[in-house]
Amino acid sequence: MVSFMNIKAVINIIILSAIFFVSCDKEKLIVEGMAPVYISATDFSKVKSIAPQPYENLGKIVSVGSYIFINEKEKGIHVIDNSDPSNPKNIRFFSIPGNLEFTIDGNILYADNSIHLLVIDISDINKIKVVNYIENLYINVPVLHPRPENSYVGYFECVDKSKGIMIGWEMKKIENPLCEAY
């Protein structure tokens, strides 16, 4: 039979332990790890038509007239001239950091940059132009690659969309990392 004194002693030990652990300051943990690299969500200077890029991580496909548009996840859109279906040609790349979704209506491309919905004039495929955007439409959509490449093992800083559009990773000293790849 458990005595009242033993129960009281156990309760006192639990209370003292809780006070000890709550009152301790946590030390900062600073480690070498991967951290996201961001650009401002409203920096549209990176949205442009550039030379064709290699195919790597393809997504959605849209056909309009003699063109085929293929999403390169988180990077932009390949523009393929399909006027000769037996010989399609990769002719341009629309750089749109963070892009996953898009559609086209006439000469207007609607595309996300992982945070906003961009309205882009593509009437000249060599010189595209952001003409408007709907702010924060995609802010609550989860990040596609919330961690460094699959080969990476170690600590990393979690992606935070409030800091902008994540465009890559860099190795640096990070404080109190909340994420770890193993």
Long-range contacts (C-beta under 8 A, 24 or more apart in sequence): 28-175, 28-176, 29-175, 29-176, 29-177, 30-173, 30-174, 30-175, 30-176, 31-154, 31-155, 31-173, 31-174, 31-177, 32-154, 32-155, 32-171, 32-172, 32-173, 32-174, 33-154, 33-155, 33-156, 33-157, 33-171, 33-172, 33-173, 33-174, 33-177, 34-148, 34-152, 34-154, 34-155, 34-156, 34-157, 34-169, 34-170, 34-171, 34-174, 35-156, 35-157, 35-169, 35-170, 35-171, 35-172, 35-174, 36-157, 36-159, 36-160, 36-163, 36-166, 36-168, 36-169, 37-166, 37-167, 37-168, 37-169, 37-170, 38-163, 38-164, 38-165, 38-166, 38-167, 39-97, 39-164, 39-165, 39-167, 40-164, 40-165, 41-113, 41-114, 41-115, 41-116, 41-164, 41-165, 42-116, 42-133, 43-164, 44-118, 44-130, 44-133, 46-95, 46-96, 46-97, 46-167, 47-94, 47-95, 47-96, 47-97, 47-113, 47-118, 47-120, 47-128, 47-130, 48-94, 48-95, 48-127, 48-128, 49-79, 49-92, 49-93, 49-94, 49-95, 49-125, 49-126, 49-127, 49-128, 50-92, 50-93, 50-94, 50-95, 51-92, 51-93, 52-78, 52-79, 52-90, 52-91, 52-92, 52-93, 53-78, 53-93, 59-100, 60-100, 60-101, 60-102, 62-102, 62-103, 62-104, 64-104, 67-125, 69-94, 69-102, 69-104, 69-109, 71-99, 71-100, 71-101, 71-102, 72-99, 73-99, 73-100, 73-144, 74-98, 74-99, 74-100, 74-114, 74-144, 74-145, 75-99, 77-102, 77-109, 77-111, 79-125, 91-125, 92-125, 92-126, 94-120, 94-122, 94-128, 96-120, 97-165, 97-167, 98-165, 98-166, 98-167, 100-144, 112-137, 112-138, 112-141, 113-138, 113-165, 114-138, 114-141, 114-143, 114-161, 114-165, 114-166, 115-139, 115-161, 115-164, 115-165, 146-179, 147-179, 147-181, 148-181, 152-181, 153-181, 153-182, 154-180, 154-181, 154-182, 155-179, 155-180, 156-180, 156-181
